[in-house]
Amino acid sequence: MNGVAIFVDAGYLFAQGSTALTGSKKSRRDTTINETAVMAELTAAGQAKCPGSSLLRVYWYDGALGARLTVEQATLAHMDHIKLRLGLVSGSGMQKGVDSLIVTDLIELARNHAITDAVILSGDEDIRIGVQIAQSFGVRVHLVGIVPSRGSQSMNLLQESDTTTEWDVPIISKFLSVKASAITPPSIAAVSTAASSAAGSSVKIDAATTAAIDTVIAAITGALDTSAITGIKTYWKTAYGVPHEYDGKLLVSCLRNI
């Protein structure tokens, strides 16, 4: 019987989840999580990646502000099939020691052949070494990210994982919400300032400039075959921006034609 363990970096979940929902990172005190709903989504992700597998447990990694648990942490700690693992929270509010806990647990479970698959909800580069070692013991690693994964997860970690999945806003909304008081529209003054700054910028993107850029892009892509275009699309989806070998051509050609 295949066994799967699920590893959740709570800091990543709250930070990127609130960003996906509102467009900016919100404080933990401004977010609310439905523990039962998030467990259901996590176990569903495990079953989707490892059909018919047996869930070992969900490891929930978070930072502790002190000796006492938060209400949310206490609730999770008493739920079935969840193991709460706590690092520390620094004076600046940053988690400390969480990545090393994930790496240690992942490696030990793999070394003891306790699991065949690991589902990891995180984005930190520091856990990549744990992924590599777990894979050397035959464990398949499935990385789950929060939209946009390219902006919220380490590119090396994405490439290292056996499979990748991106949770979108409808999924996040099932278990995470942001308090209305934390969602405030920008003030009129802020909008005016931003508009004035944009108006005073030295970069002017008018219709003629856009048309010239489109012409350059059409000329370059028109000379490519289907396999090259497919490769560029794949690169765009799994990496940052335009492939280096085309980026320079675009810049030079645009400068000549604008």
Secondary structure, 3 states (H helix, E strand, C coil): CCEEEEEEEHHHHHHHHHHHHHCCCCCHHHEEECHHHHHHHHHHHHHHHCCCCEEEEEEEEEEECCCCCCHHHHHHHCCCCEEEEEEEECCCCCEECHHHHHHHHHHHHHHCCCCCEEEEECCCHHHHHHHHHHHHCCCEEEEEEECCHHHHCCHHHHHHCCEEEEECHHHHCCCEEECHHHCCCCCHHHHHHHHHHHHCCCCCCCHHHHHHHHHHHHHHHHCCCHHHHHHHHHHHHHCCCCCHHHHHHHHHHHHHHC
